[in-house]
Amino acid sequence: DASCDWSSDVCSSDLTAKQTLVFVATKHHVEYIAALLIQSGYAVSPIYGSMDQTARRLHLARFRAGTTSILVVTDLAARGIDIPGVENVINYDFPNGTRAFVHRVGRTARAGRTGWAFTFVTANDLPHLLDLELFLTRPVKTCPLKATVEANEQDPDSHVEQIGRASC
């Protein structure tokens, strides 16, 4: 599928060596996603709003120093955090509004650098995706996940897509 050409560029690079910011909806999602990533062998720093301030600073310092390459955060926890050099933004949960999307994605590709932003979209998120495309005044590049394509072949009512957007 021509709409998925970007994936070969992303997959051909070593994403684990790059700084990645993962946005999730709640503290529980932060803990769950961080645990899954750590269990899979990734170096992860979790941050959420109700986390002890000392722990937040420690996790952020580890991410900034490159000790960890993935920072899993909620929108609230990410406010006011400036992290230069973020190369990937992953919206595990669809952002709550178009401005939140722009704010999240704006964390990558700063100062003339290139970067990637990915958003997982469920069937319930499709109206928000349409709102986002209207706000951006252009369509967002989409690519179904392989498992989703297989699931859709078995159950045509199932619909989950990964949205990729190159940021310049």
Buried (B, 14 or more C-beta within 10 A) or exposed (E): EEEEEBBEEEEEEEBEEBBBBBBBBEBEBBBBBBEEBBEEEBBBBBBBBEBEEEEBEBBBEBBBEEEBBBBBBBBEBBEEBEBEEBBBBBBBBBBEBBEBBEBBBBBBBBEEEEBBBBBBBBEEBEEBBEEBEEEEEEEBBBBBEEEBEEBBEEEEEEBBBBBBBBBE
